[in-house]
């Protein structure tokens, strides 16, 4: 028998997430904060606050954790956080002789984590009883609306397509690893390198190849151990 969907918890989660998104992105609430790093994090904190709230109110035990189903937390941390930071900062140092991107990449990863605690950590799991295609469609749609950008443009339509693909792909990673570090890294891929050039494209492709290969190898090992 499939578990029932707690629609009330989903509604509370989403109201909190959207309300905080509106306050931090559409008002002057953050104008008094001088730290751009902190501003970035606060703009993405809504899904985390919403998820943590419903976890506490409804006594829901989170399935996704930082470690996930890896044996030790350094493994996903090194693979999904230290590796992209090393690639991006290392490339900047070799080309420009600076490491200023370290703060930016770190902020992007933490921002991605704050979003993923809500989207994959709560919402995707809460909608798990639904068929996969419907789960993906609902998560992508709510994720898109949360951004509060309703301009009828080609770029917005493309953005929804990216979120739809992300809801499917990152959802697969979430189910495979149960690791918030892993899903936040995949979430952040689109934001790591806003300017696409040969170097940035090489970094993105390299990260994808390494991560997907590691997931495939790990899945085979887990299947072998289970037999």
N, C-alpha and C positions, 0 to 999 in steps of 0.2 A: 504494500500500500504506500503510495507516494505521500510525502509530508505535505501539509497544507501551506499555502503561501500566506505570510503575515502581511497583508496589504496595509494594515494600520501602521506597522513599523516602517514600511517603505514610504508611506505618505509623510510620516514625521521626519524620517531621514532626508527626504527630498526637500521639504519645506525649509529645514534648517540649512541644507546645502545651498539652495537657491537664495535664501534670505542673506546669508553671509557673503555669497558671491556678489549680490547686489550692493551690499554695504561697502565692500572692499574694492569694487570695480566701477560702480556707477555713482558713488557719492564722494565727498571730500574727507571721508573718515580718516584716511591714511595720510593726509597732507602734512600732519604734524610730525610724521616719522621721517627722519633724515636718512635712515639706512635703506638703500634700494634692495639689499639682500633680504631684509625683514619684510619689506613691502611685497616682494615676490612670493614669499612663503605665505603671508597672510591672505593673498589673493587666491590661494589654492587650498586653504585650510577648511573650507566649508564641508566638503565630503567627509573629512576626518571627524570633525565635530559631530556631524549628523550620524555617522556610523557608530562612534563611541557612545553617543546618547542612546541610540536604540539598543546597543549591546547591553547597556546598564539598565535601561527601563524594562526591557523584555527578557533580561537575563539570557541573552544569546551568547553562546561561546564562539568567538571567532575561529574560523577554520584556517584562514591564511595567517601566517606569522612571518617575522623577518627571516627566520631560518627555514621555514617550510618543512619539507620532508628530507632535506639534506641532513647528514649526520651531525655536522658542526656548522655554526654560522659563518666562520671565516671563508668557507668554500663559496657560497653565493655572494658574499661581500666582495671577495677578491675578483670573482668572475664577472659580476654584473655592475659593480661600482668602481673598484680600483682600476680595472682594465680600461673602461672608456675614459676615465680621468687621465690615465697614463698615456693613452693613445692621443687624445686631443691636446693635452698640455705639452706632451713630448713633441708633437708636430709643431705646435706654436713656438716652442723653444728652439727647435732646429731651424725654423724659417725666420722668426723675428727676434729670437734671443730673449723673449719674455715669457712669463708664466701667468699672465693676468687672467687667462681663461679658467684658471683653477676655481676661482670663486663662482664664476658664471655656471660652470658645469656642475659644481656641487649644489648650487641653488636649484638648477634644473632637476637634478636627481631627487632632492628633498621635496621639491614641488610635486614631482611625479608620484612620489611615495604618498604625499598627503592626499592626492586625488585617488590613488589606487586603493587606499584603505577603505574608501567609500565605494567606488565603482566595482572593483573586483572583490575586495575584502568583505563587503556587505551585499550590495545590490545584486551582483551576479549570483551569489550563493542563495540569496533570498528568492530569486526567480528560478532556481534550479529545477523545480518540478515541471516547468514549462518545456515544450519542445525547444531544441537548441536554436533553431532559426528565430523563434519568437523571443527567446531570451536575448539573443544578440540584437535584434531589432529594437526591443524596448530599452535595453541598456544604452545603445547608440543614440536613440532619440532623446532620452532623458539627459544623457551626457551632452548632446548638442544644445538642447534648450538651456542647460545650466550655464553655458558660455554667454548667454544673453546677447547674442549677436543675430538679429533677425533680418538683416539686409538681404533682399532678393537678388543675389549676385551669383555669377558662375563660380567664384572662389568659395562662396559659402556652400554651394551645392557640392563642390569638390571636397570641402572640409567635412561635410556630413558623410561623404563616401569614405574618407580617411578614418573617421570615427567608427563607421560601420565595419570596416576592415579591421580596425584596432580592437573593437569589441569582440570580434571573432578570434583574431590572432592572440591578443593578450589574454583572452579568456582561456585559450588552449594552454598557454604558459601557466596561468593560474592553476588550472586543473592538474597540470603535470607536476609542478614544483611545489605548489601551496606556499610559495615564497613571495612576500611583498617586495623584497629586494629585486627579485627577478622581474616581476611585472612592472615595477617602477622604472627599471632600466629600459625595457621594451617601450614603455610609455614615453620615455624621454628621448628616444631616437629621433623623433620628428623635430625636437627642439634643440638638440645638441649643436647643430651647425646650420644656422639660418641661411648662410650664403653657400650655395652648392657650387663647388669647383672640383677639380680633379683630386685634390688632397682630401677634402671633406667627404667626397663620394667614396674614395678608397677606404677611409676610416669607417664609414657607415657599412659598407659591404663587408669589410673585414670583421666588424663586430657581429653582424648578422650571421656570417658563416661560422664564426667561432661559437656563438651562442646556440644556434640551431643544431650544429654538429654535436655540441656537448649534451643538448637535450635528447637527441636521437640515441647517442651512445648510452646515456644514463637510462633511458627508457628500456633499451635492450638489456642492460645489466640488471635493472630491477625486475624485468620479466623473467630473466634467467634465474635470479635468486628466488623468485616466487615458485619456480617449478621444482 
